[in-house]
Amino acid sequence: MFFVVSRRLFHLLLILIILTITLAFSFKPTYPQGINNGFLFPSYVNKYQYEIGRIDFDGNNAFSDSELESLISSKQTDRGYPHKILLYYDVEMKYPQIHRYIPPLLIESLDDALKTMVNEVHFFEQIKVENDVITLSDFYNQNGYHDAEVSYTFEPDYTKQMNVLTFHIKEHSVYKIKDLNYIGLDSLPPELESNFKSLCRIKSGNEFNENKIYAEVRAIQYMLLDNGYFYSNFDMPLVLKDSVASLDSIIVVFRTGIRQRISDIEYIDSLCGQKPVVKEMKDRQLDFAPGDWYSISKLNRSNNNLLSLGTFDIVSIDTSSVFTPKTDSTLPVAIYTQYRKQQDWGAGGYINRTVIDNFTNIGLEGTYSDRNIGGIAQNINLFARGGLQDISRILKSEPQVQAGINFAQPLLWVIDKARFGAAGQLTYSLSKINTDLLLSDFSLASRLPIRFLDQTFIQFGSIDFLLQRQVPLNFSDAYNNALQSSQTSEDSVKAIASYKLYESLNRYCNEHGFPSPSAVIFGGSLIGDKRNDIFNPSSGYYFNFSLDLTIPKVGIAQFIRPQMSYYLFTRLSPMAVFALKARGGYTYWYDQNNSYVPLERQFFAGGANSVRGWPSRRLRYPQPQASNFPQNTYEFFMDFTGSAVILEGSFEVRFRMLRPHNMNDTYADIISNIGFTFFLDWGNTFNSYLDYSYPYKWYEYITGLAIAGGAGIGYNTPVGPFRIDLALPLYDPSAETNKTIFRREDIMKDLKFNIGLGYSF
């Protein structure tokens, strides 16, 4: 057995050596002379079948070749380079004058390798091609070319030595719509008449398009279902053709039935051993009530509202006469719910990204949650975790321990169609923000989440309140160490300025003991989210506007901080997505000598989720020089003293590998989860808290924007790709000379390496 395996490995190794030195990447094997004899070229895979070497379309003007090719099931053979090379040697080795000198095991190995690539080969199948002719004819007919004629030929191309499948198309004239008549809708009530007319968008003179006609018909049907006409239906559109004038008259017959009201609502609960949610709470999730007209959209919204409570695995809302019989004008509704497990314990690793500072964090945590406290779907979650903040900094990540409790009430009240809930969080954390300094943080946060209609630009909002007490521990030691490391009076001035924020906070905490808050922050946010996927969006947008403001004279934190973000996504091709980001924020800081802006409310730029050509938190304008600071003070200032203004954005093209069809599922899954990114980032932070009053000129907010470009590779996970990005600064506004990459020598020394979870935005 060992001898046989070794021989196989030897022959495969020999093949690899030959393939390495060959230049036949574009070679197409030559058929032996006389094999064709004026007929189709037989396949090397099966001499009784004929491969489709190329598919052509002739006579198509209205639609492109690629568009038509996507409709048909016939495919052309598309051998990759490895396949071409192996096939070349397989053919050569089977010539009689060569074959007798080749070890049989080598030929067998080649044949086995070629069998794994058989999915790249496609044969002519008459039934399939004839169905393709019907498909193309139907497609043309659906797009107004009712008289289009489609045929095919399958012939050899002697110059290319391949068989060519050609679809011949005679398009003729496109038909236009003479009139579109709806029958059976004359008796709609006045309040629905205007809705009906607004949906009638197809006009006389438009080109016939079956998809657009059906879209309008379905929209009218949905309008009826949404306004009480539960039994409404329609016939297939009848198209009357005028072949002489190339005009279509279209008739659509609707049968509305009697308008229905909801008579009764009953619940069918599958508890699965869990505590039930009280009926009053379930009723408050419903957008309909007995006496309302039946509305399919209200039923769907109610279904989503019940699922959003977090206590149900399945919710199904439908009409049912199990409890109350139907009448000719009323419908009873039954709501089926299947409960999910309400209590969970857990322990293990975590990786997440914080919302405000956009850091990727990693660590260990333990959690306990209950999704139905008190029977009204209240949610409580206890957690304790320890880990590293901002892992993109690798060796400079800060340790943090945190413990807390989260509480959420999914619904408090409904105003018009806006739904208000409530959430609260009590946490304590201890973070190391310097080699000497620890920051203790005790906070109580509450939130009133608001949900608007899905059809609006803004779908979510919140009103936020934060009561926070931050205390710097060992401040005197850290401050004195910074002063002692100062070599000159200028160093001392820089050290004092760098610790200014924390000195004010330390003084306040010494003067005001627990539980006096260091910050009382009110705020709110408005969110519009139309992404088709939260973690891997390929279309839609995300908009976020938030505002934080403190109460004057209450606590030491005194500021107003608005910021806005906008992301846009659009698909370029089945494997490529274009993404755009724009973000801006501004902080107005009261009483700069005696107040404080919490670290998580300061702006930082640079790193895996910002301008990737600079290290995390290290980008600002003008850029401080390390030589002007004591070493420890410079590191502290750059990492823990932010800025009051941020402007940044990004253009990104994201590619994802297509799933291969010629390998086993395991390897195909791995390859299809690999993605590549090419990006251009721009941005900077301004008005550092070290020098908040720096005299900027208005244009410096534009000329001071840094620009970086690069590429990345990632592997997709359920929460987005785990990615590695490489970026180079293209324009450094703080450089005294050689601001652009084109004027620098040894540009690779500026290459930055970033690690992130999920896309950068």
C-alpha positions in Angstrom: 0.0 0.0 0.0 2.8 2.4 0.9 4.5 1.7 -2.4 1.3 2.4 -4.4 0.6 5.7 -2.6 4.2 6.8 -3.1 4.0 6.1 -6.8 0.8 8.2 -7.0 2.4 11.0 -5.1 5.5 10.8 -7.4 3.5 11.0 -10.6 1.3 13.9 -9.2 4.5 15.7 -8.2 5.8 15.2 -11.7 2.6 16.7 -13.1 3.0 19.8 -10.9 6.6 20.3 -12.0 5.6 20.1 -15.7 2.7 22.5 -15.0 5.0 24.9 -13.3 7.3 25.3 -16.3 4.7 25.2 -19.0 3.6 28.3 -20.9 0.4 26.7 -22.3 -2.0 28.7 -20.1 -4.0 29.8 -23.1 -3.6 26.6 -25.1 -6.6 24.9 -26.6 -6.0 21.3 -27.5 -5.8 20.5 -31.2 -8.1 17.8 -32.5 -6.4 15.1 -34.5 -6.6 15.6 -38.2 -9.7 14.0 -39.7 -11.6 13.6 -36.5 -14.3 16.1 -37.5 -14.9 15.1 -41.1 -17.1 18.2 -41.7 -19.4 17.6 -38.7 -19.5 18.9 -35.1 -16.5 18.5 -32.9 -17.0 15.7 -30.4 -16.1 16.2 -26.8 -12.8 14.9 -25.3 -14.9 14.0 -22.2 -17.4 11.9 -24.2 -16.9 11.3 -27.9 -20.6 10.7 -28.3 -21.5 14.2 -27.1 -20.8 17.7 -28.3 -19.7 20.6 -26.1 -21.1 24.1 -26.4 -17.9 26.1 -27.0 -19.7 29.4 -27.3 -23.2 30.9 -27.2 -24.1 33.7 -29.5 -27.2 35.8 -30.1 -28.0 37.2 -33.5 -30.5 40.0 -34.2 -31.1 41.2 -30.6 -31.1 45.0 -30.4 -33.5 45.7 -27.5 -31.6 43.4 -25.0 -27.9 42.7 -24.5 -26.3 39.3 -25.0 -25.5 39.1 -21.2 -29.2 39.8 -20.3 -30.5 37.1 -22.7 -27.8 34.6 -21.6 -28.9 34.9 -18.0 -32.4 33.7 -19.0 -31.4 30.4 -20.7 -30.4 27.1 -19.1 -27.9 26.1 -21.7 -24.3 27.1 -20.8 -21.1 27.1 -22.6 -18.0 25.2 -21.6 -15.7 27.4 -19.6 -12.5 25.5 -18.7 -10.1 27.2 -16.2 -6.4 27.3 -16.8 -5.7 24.2 -14.6 -8.3 22.3 -16.6 -6.8 23.4 -19.9 -3.3 22.4 -18.9 -4.4 19.0 -17.6 -6.5 18.3 -20.7 -3.5 19.2 -23.0 -1.3 16.6 -21.3 -4.0 14.1 -21.1 -4.6 14.4 -24.9 -0.9 14.4 -25.8 -0.2 11.3 -23.6 -2.9 9.3 -25.4 -1.4 9.5 -28.9 -0.3 5.9 -29.8 3.3 6.9 -30.4 3.5 8.5 -26.9 1.0 6.4 -24.9 3.2 3.3 -24.7 5.9 5.2 -22.9 3.7 6.8 -20.2 3.1 5.0 -16.9 -0.5 3.9 -16.7 -0.7 5.3 -13.2 0.1 8.8 -14.5 -2.6 8.6 -17.1 -5.0 7.3 -14.5 -4.1 10.2 -12.1 -4.7 12.7 -14.9 -8.1 11.2 -15.7 -9.1 11.3 -12.0 -8.1 15.0 -11.8 -10.1 15.9 -14.9 -13.2 14.2 -13.5 -13.2 16.6 -10.6 -13.5 19.5 -13.1 -16.4 18.0 -15.1 -18.7 20.8 -13.9 -16.8 23.2 -16.2 -17.9 21.3 -19.3 -21.4 21.8 -20.8 -22.9 19.7 -23.6 -25.6 20.4 -26.2 -29.0 19.1 -25.1 -31.7 19.5 -27.7 -34.7 19.5 -25.3 -32.9 22.1 -23.1 -32.2 24.3 -26.1 -35.7 24.1 -27.4 -37.0 25.1 -23.9 -34.5 28.1 -24.1 -36.1 29.1 -27.4 -39.5 29.1 -25.6 -38.0 31.1 -22.7 -36.6 33.7 -25.0 -39.9 34.0 -26.9 -41.8 34.4 -23.7 -39.4 37.0 -22.5 -39.7 39.1 -25.7 -43.5 38.7 -25.5 -43.6 39.9 -21.9 -41.7 43.0 -22.9 -44.0 44.0 -25.8 -42.4 42.2 -28.7 -45.4 40.0 -29.4 -44.3 39.1 -32.9 -40.7 38.2 -32.1 -39.4 35.0 -33.7 -36.6 32.9 -32.1 -34.8 30.0 -33.6 -31.4 28.3 -33.1 -28.5 26.7 -34.9 -25.7 24.5 -33.5 -22.7 24.5 -35.9 -18.9 24.1 -35.8 -16.5 27.0 -35.9 -13.5 25.6 -37.8 -11.2 28.5 -37.1 -11.8 28.3 -33.3 -12.2 24.5 -33.3 -15.4 24.6 -31.2 -19.1 24.2 -31.6 -21.2 27.4 -31.5 -24.9 27.6 -30.3 -26.5 30.6 -31.9 -30.0 31.9 -31.1 -31.4 33.8 -34.1 -33.9 36.6 -33.1 -36.2 38.6 -35.2 -37.6 41.2 -32.8 -40.1 43.1 -35.0 -41.9 46.1 -33.5 -42.6 46.6 -29.8 -46.3 47.0 -29.0 -47.6 50.0 -27.1 -50.6 50.2 -24.7 -53.8 51.6 -26.2 -55.7 51.4 -22.9 -55.8 49.6 -19.6 -59.2 49.0 -18.2 -60.1 47.7 -14.7 -63.5 46.1 -14.4 -65.3 45.6 -11.1 -63.9 48.6 -9.2 -66.7 51.1 -10.0 -68.3 50.7 -6.6 -65.4 51.5 -4.4 -66.2 53.9 -1.5 -65.1 57.6 -2.1 -62.3 57.3 0.5 -60.7 54.6 -1.6 -61.3 56.1 -5.0 -58.3 58.5 -4.7 -56.1 55.6 -3.5 -57.0 53.6 -6.6 -56.4 56.4 -9.0 -52.9 57.1 -7.4 -51.9 53.5 -8.2 -52.9 53.7 -11.9 -49.6 54.8 -13.3 -49.5 53.0 -16.6 -50.7 55.3 -19.3 -51.8 55.1 -23.0 -48.7 55.2 -25.2 -46.4 53.3 -22.7 -44.6 50.3 -24.1 -46.1 47.0 -23.1 -44.3 45.5 -20.1 -45.9 42.6 -18.4 -43.9 43.0 -15.1 -45.1 46.6 -14.8 -48.7 45.7 -15.5 -48.6 42.9 -12.9 -46.9 45.2 -10.4 -49.8 47.7 -10.8 -52.4 45.0 -10.6 -50.8 43.6 -7.4 -50.6 47.0 -5.9 -54.4 47.5 -6.4 -55.1 44.1 -5.0 -53.0 44.9 -1.9 -54.9 48.2 -1.5 -58.1 46.2 -1.5 -56.8 43.7 1.0 -55.6 46.5 3.2 -59.1 48.2 3.3 -61.5 45.4 4.2 -61.8 43.5 0.9 -60.6 40.2 2.3 -62.2 38.1 -0.5 -61.0 40.3 -3.4 -59.3 38.6 -6.3 -58.6 39.2 -10.0 -58.4 37.4 -13.3 -55.3 37.2 -15.4 -55.0 40.3 -17.5 -56.6 39.9 -21.0 -54.5 41.3 -23.8 -56.2 42.2 -27.1 -53.6 42.8 -29.8 -54.0 45.0 -32.8 -51.2 43.6 -35.0 -51.6 46.2 -37.7 -51.1 49.2 -35.4 -48.9 47.3 -32.8 -51.3 48.3 -30.0 -52.5 46.4 -26.9 -55.8 46.8 -25.1 -55.7 45.3 -21.7 -58.6 44.3 -19.5 -58.3 43.3 -15.8 -61.4 42.0 -14.0 -61.6 42.3 -10.2 -64.1 40.7 -7.9 -64.0 42.6 -4.6 -66.6 40.7 -2.6 -68.3 42.3 0.5 -66.1 44.5 2.6 -65.2 42.8 5.9 -64.8 44.0 9.5 -63.0 42.2 12.3 -65.5 40.8 14.7 -63.4 39.1 17.4 -59.8 38.4 18.5 -58.7 35.3 20.2 -55.3 34.0 21.3 -54.0 30.5 21.0 -50.8 30.2 23.1 -48.3 27.3 23.0 -46.5 28.1 26.3 -43.8 25.4 26.0 -43.5 25.5 29.8 -42.9 29.2 30.0 -44.7 32.0 31.9 -47.5 33.6 29.8 -47.5 37.2 28.7 -50.7 38.8 30.0 -53.5 39.5 27.5 -53.4 43.2 28.0 -49.8 43.5 26.9 -50.5 41.4 23.8 -53.5 43.5 23.0 -51.3 46.6 23.1 -49.1 45.2 20.3 -52.0 45.0 17.9 -52.7 47.8 15.4 -56.3 46.6 14.9 -59.3 46.0 17.1 -62.8 44.5 16.8 -64.9 46.8 14.5 -62.0 47.8 12.3 -61.9 47.0 8.6 -59.7 44.0 7.8 -56.2 45.2 6.9 -53.4 43.0 5.8 -50.7 45.6 6.6 -52.1 46.0 10.2 -52.0 42.3 10.7 -48.4 42.2 9.5 -47.3 45.1 11.7 -49.0 43.5 14.7 -47.2 40.2 13.9 -43.9 42.1 14.0 -44.8 44.0 17.2 -45.5 40.7 19.0 -42.2 39.2 17.8 -40.3 42.3 19.0 -41.3 41.5 22.6 -38.7 38.8 22.5 -40.9 36.2 24.2 -42.1 34.4 21.2 -40.4 32.1 18.7 -43.4 32.0 16.3 -46.4 34.4 15.8 -49.1 33.8 13.3 -52.1 36.0 12.8 -55.0 34.8 10.5 -58.7 34.6 10.2 -60.4 31.7 12.0 -63.9 30.6 12.8 -62.8 28.2 15.6 -64.1 30.5 18.4 -66.5 32.8 16.6 -68.3 32.0 13.3 -67.8 34.2 10.2 -70.7 36.2 8.8 -71.2 37.7 5.3 -69.5 40.9 6.5 -67.3 40.0 9.6 -64.2 38.0 10.2 -62.9 36.7 13.5 -59.1 36.6 14.0 -57.0 34.1 15.8 -53.4 34.8 17.0 -51.2 31.8 17.5 -48.0 32.3 19.6 -45.3 29.8 20.4 -43.2 30.9 23.4 -39.4 30.8 23.5 -37.2 29.9 26.4 -37.3 32.9 28.7 -34.4 32.3 31.1 -30.8 31.9 29.9 -27.5 31.5 31.6 -24.3 31.8 29.7 -20.5 32.1 30.0 -17.8 32.4 27.4 -15.9 34.8 25.1 -17.3 37.9 23.5 -16.3 40.2 20.7 -18.3 43.4 20.1 -18.1 47.0 18.8 -19.2 49.8 21.0 -21.6 52.3 19.6 -20.2 55.7 20.6 -16.4 55.3 20.2 -16.6 52.6 17.5 -14.0 50.3 19.2 -13.8 46.6 18.7 -13.5 44.8 22.0 -12.8 41.2 23.1 -12.9 39.3 26.4 -14.8 36.9 28.6 -18.3 37.4 30.1 -21.0 35.7 32.1 -24.7 36.6 31.6 -28.2 35.8 33.0 -31.4 37.0 31.3 -35.1 36.7 31.8 -37.4 37.9 29.0 -40.7 38.0 30.8 -40.5 39.5 34.3 -43.9 40.0 35.8 -45.7 38.6 32.8 -45.6 41.8 30.7 -42.6 40.9 28.6 -40.1 43.0 30.6 -36.5 41.9 30.0 -33.8 41.8 32.6 -30.1 41.0 31.9 -27.3 40.7 34.4 -23.7 40.6 33.1 -20.1 40.6 34.2 -17.2 40.8 31.8 -13.5 41.5 31.5 -11.4 42.1 28.4 -9.5 44.4 26.2 -10.8 47.6 24.6 -10.0 48.5 21.0 -8.1 45.4 19.8 -7.1 47.1 16.6 -4.3 48.7 18.7 -3.0 45.1 19.4 -0.4 45.6 22.1 -1.8 48.9 23.4 -5.4 47.7 24.1 -6.7 48.8 27.5 -8.0 46.3 30.0 -11.5 46.8 31.4 -13.8 45.0 33.9 -17.5 45.7 33.9 -20.6 44.5 35.6 -24.2 45.6 35.4 -27.8 45.0 34.9 -30.0 45.9 31.9 -33.8 46.3 32.1 -36.2 46.9 29.2 -40.0 47.4 28.9 -40.9 47.0 25.2 -44.0 49.1 25.3 -45.2 51.9 27.6 -47.7 53.8 25.4 -48.7 54.5 21.9 -49.1 58.1 20.6 -50.8 58.2 17.1 -48.7 55.5 15.4 -45.5 56.0 17.3 -44.7 53.3 19.9 -42.8 54.2 23.1 -40.9 51.7 25.2 -38.4 52.1 28.1 -34.9 50.7 28.9 -32.5 51.2 31.7 -28.9 50.1 32.5 -27.0 50.2 35.8 -23.2 49.5 35.3 -19.9 49.8 37.0 -16.7 49.6 35.1 -13.0 49.9 35.9 -10.7 50.8 33.0 -7.0 51.3 32.8 -6.5 54.4 30.6 -2.8 54.9 31.4 0.1 53.0 32.8 -0.7 54.7 36.1 -4.2 56.0 35.9 -7.4 54.0 36.5 -10.9 55.3 35.7 -13.8 54.2 37.8 -17.2 54.7 36.2 -20.6 54.2 37.8 -23.5 55.0 35.6 -27.3 54.8 35.4 -28.7 55.1 31.9 -32.4 55.1 30.8 -33.9 55.3 27.4 -37.3 55.7 25.9 -37.2 54.0 22.5 -39.6 55.1 19.9 -40.7 53.3 16.8 -42.2 55.1 13.8 -43.8 53.8 10.6 -41.5 51.7 8.4 -42.4 53.8 5.3 -40.8 57.0 6.7 -37.1 58.0 6.3 -36.8 57.8 10.1 -38.0 54.5 11.6 -36.6 54.7 15.1 -35.8 57.2 17.8 -35.0 57.5 21.4 -35.0 59.9 24.4 -32.0 59.2 26.6 -30.9 60.1 30.1 -27.5 59.3 31.7 -26.5 59.8 35.3 -22.8 59.2 35.6 -20.0 59.3 38.2 -16.5 58.9 36.8 -13.6 59.0 39.3 -9.9 59.0 38.3 -8.0 56.7 40.6 -4.3 57.2 41.4 -4.6 60.6 39.7 -1.9 62.2 41.9 0.6 59.4 41.1 0.0 59.6 37.4 0.1 63.4 37.4 3.3 63.6 39.4 5.0 60.9 37.2 4.2 63.0 34.2 5.7 66.1 35.8 8.8 64.2 36.9 9.4 62.9 33.4 9.4 66.5 32.1 12.9 67.7 31.2 12.1 71.3 30.5 9.6 73.9 31.5 7.9 73.4 28.1 7.5 69.7 28.9 5.9 70.6 32.2 3.4 72.9 30.5 2.5 70.1 28.0 2.1 67.6 30.8 -0.2 69.9 32.8 -2.3 70.7 29.7 -2.6 67.0 28.8 -4.0 66.1 32.3 -6.2 69.2 32.4 -9.5 67.4 31.9 -8.8 64.7 34.4 -7.4 67.2 36.9 -10.7 69.1 36.8 -12.6 65.8 37.2 -10.4 64.7 40.1 -10.8 68.0 41.9 -14.6 67.8 41.5 -14.7 64.2 42.8 -12.6 65.2 45.9 -15.0 68.1 46.6 -18.2 66.2 45.9 -18.3 62.7 47.3 -20.5 59.8 46.3 -23.2 59.8 45.0 -22.8 63.3 43.4 -22.8 62.7 39.6 -19.9 64.0 37.5 -22.3 64.2 34.5 -26.0 64.4 33.9 -26.6 64.1 30.2 -29.9 64.3 28.3 -30.0 63.3 24.7 -31.9 61.7 21.9 -31.4 60.1 18.6 -33.2 59.6 15.3 -32.4 56.5 13.2 -33.3 55.6 9.6 -32.3 52.1 8.7 -33.2 50.6 5.3 -30.2 48.2 4.9 -31.2 44.9 3.5 -28.8 43.2 5.9 -27.4 44.6 9.1 -24.0 42.9 8.9 -23.5 42.5 5.2 -25.5 45.2 3.5 -25.7 45.4 -0.3 -28.4 48.0 -0.7 -30.2 50.7 1.3 -29.1 53.4 3.8 -28.4 54.0 7.4 -28.9 57.4 9.0 -28.2 58.4 12.6 -28.5 61.8 14.3 -27.9 62.1 18.0 -27.7 65.0 20.5 -26.1 65.0 24.0 -26.4 68.0 26.3 -25.7 68.5 30.0 -27.6 70.5 32.5 -25.8 73.7 33.3 -24.2 73.8 36.8 -25.2 70.2 37.5 -22.1 67.9 37.6 -18.7 68.9 36.1 -19.5 67.7 32.6 -20.7 70.8 30.6 -21.1 70.5 26.9 -23.5 70.2 23.9 -22.7 67.5 21.4 -24.6 66.9 18.1 -23.3 64.4 15.6 -24.7 62.8 12.4 -23.7 59.7 10.3 -25.0 58.6 6.9 -24.2 55.3 5.1 -25.3 54.4 1.6 -25.0 51.0 -0.1 -25.7 49.9 -3.6 -24.9 46.7 -5.5 -22.6 47.1 -8.5 -22.7 43.4 -9.6 -23.6 40.0 -8.1 -20.2 40.1 -6.4 -19.5 43.8 -5.8 -21.0 46.4 -3.5 -20.3 50.2 -3.3 -20.5 51.8 0.1 -20.3 55.4 1.2 -19.9 56.9 4.7 -20.1 60.5 5.8 -19.9 61.5 9.5 -19.6 64.8 11.3 -19.8 65.9 15.0 -19.2 69.0 17.0 -18.9 69.6 20.8 -19.5 73.0 22.4 -17.6 73.0 25.7 -18.7 75.3 28.5 -16.3 76.7 31.1 -13.1 75.2 29.7 -11.1 75.7 32.9 -13.5 74.0 35.3 -15.5 71.4 33.4 -15.0 68.0 31.8 -16.1 66.1 28.7 -16.3 62.3 29.5 -13.8 60.2 27.5 -16.5 58.3 25.6 -18.0 61.6 24.5 -14.7 62.9 23.0 -14.0 62.4 19.3 -11.0 60.3 18.1 -10.0 59.5 14.5 -7.8 56.8 13.0 -7.9 53.0 13.2 -9.9 50.1 11.8 -13.3 51.9 11.7 -12.1 55.4 10.8 -9.3 56.7 8.6 -7.2 53.5 8.3 -3.9 55.1 7.3 -3.4 56.3 10.9 -3.3 54.2 14.1 -6.4 54.1 16.3 -7.1 57.5 18.0 -3.8 59.0 16.6 -5.2 61.4 13.9 -5.9 65.1 14.6 -5.1 68.4 13.1 -2.7 69.9 13.6 -0.8 66.7 14.5 1.2 67.1 17.8 4.9 66.2 17.6 6.2 63.6 20.0 9.4 65.5 20.4 7.4 68.3 22.1 6.1 66.1 24.9 7.6 63.9 27.6 7.3 60.3 26.2 4.6 59.0 28.7 2.7 62.3 28.5 2.6 62.1 24.7 1.2 58.6 24.7 -1.4 59.6 27.3 -2.4 62.7 25.5 -2.8 61.0 22.1 -4.8 58.1 23.5 -7.0 59.7 26.1 -7.4 63.3 25.2 -9.7 63.6 22.2 -11.1 66.5 20.2 -14.3 68.5 20.0 -14.9 68.2 16.2 -14.8 65.3 13.8 -15.3 65.1 10.0 -14.7 61.8 8.2 -16.0 59.7 5.4 -15.1 56.8 3.2 -15.7 55.3 -0.2 -15.5 51.5 -0.3 -15.9 48.8 -2.9 -16.6 45.3 -1.4 -16.1 42.2 -3.4 -17.2 38.7 -2.3 -16.0 35.5 -3.9 -18.6 33.7 -5.9 -19.4 30.1 -4.8 -17.4 27.7 -7.0 -19.4 24.9 -8.7 -16.6 22.5 -9.3 -15.5 21.5 -5.8 -16.9 19.9 -2.7 -19.3 21.9 -0.5 -16.8 22.4 2.4 -14.2 24.2 0.2 -16.9 26.0 -1.8 -18.4 27.4 1.5 -14.9 28.6 2.6 -14.2 30.4 -0.7 -17.6 32.0 -0.9 -17.1 33.5 2.5 -13.9 35.3 1.5 -14.2 39.0 0.6 -11.9 41.8 -0.6 -12.2 45.5 0.1 -10.7 48.5 -1.7 -11.2 51.8 0.1 -10.5 55.5 0.2 -10.9 57.1 3.7 -10.8 60.8 4.6 -11.2 62.7 7.8 -9.7 64.3 10.8 -10.4 65.7 14.3 -10.1 69.3 15.2 -10.1 71.5 18.3 -8.2 69.1 20.6 -9.0 69.5 24.3 -5.4 70.2 24.8 -5.8 73.4 22.8 -9.6 73.9 22.4 -9.3 77.5 21.3 -6.8 76.9 18.4 -7.5 79.7 15.8 -8.6 77.7 12.8 -9.4 79.4 9.5 -12.6 78.1 7.9 -10.8 76.4 5.0 -8.6 74.4 7.3 -11.6 72.2 8.1 -11.2 71.1 4.4 -7.5 71.3 3.8 -6.9 69.6 7.1 -8.7 66.4 6.1 -6.3 63.5 5.9 -6.7 60.9 3.1 -5.8 57.2 3.1 -6.3 54.4 0.7 -5.8 50.7 0.8 -7.2 47.2 0.5 -8.3 44.4 2.9 -9.3 40.8 3.0 -11.9 39.3 5.3 -13.7 36.1 6.1 -17.5 36.4 6.6 -19.0 35.4 10.0 -22.6 35.6 11.2 -21.9 39.1 12.6 -19.9 40.4 9.6 -16.4 39.7 8.3 -13.4 39.3 10.4 -11.0 41.5 8.4 -7.5 42.6 8.0 -6.9 46.0 6.2 -3.7 47.5 4.9 -3.7 51.2 4.3 -1.3 54.0 3.3 -1.6 57.7 4.1 -2.1 59.4 0.7 -2.3 63.0 2.0 -1.0 64.1 5.4 -2.2 67.7 6.1 0.1 68.0 9.2 3.3 67.1 7.4 5.6 70.1 7.0 6.9 68.8 3.7 6.0 65.9 1.4 2.3 66.0 2.3 1.3 63.7 -0.6 2.4 60.1 -1.1 4.0 61.0 -4.4 6.7 63.2 -2.7 7.8 60.7 -0.1 10.6 58.2 -0.1 10.2 54.7 1.4 6.4 55.0 1.5 6.0 51.5 2.8 7.2 52.5 6.2 3.9 54.3 6.6 1.8 51.2 5.9 -0.8 50.6 8.6 -2.2 47.2 9.6 -5.7 47.1 11.0 -7.8 44.3 12.5 -11.6 44.7 12.7 -14.9 42.8 13.2 -17.5 43.7 10.7 -17.1 46.2 7.9 -15.7 49.6 8.9 -19.3 50.9 8.6 
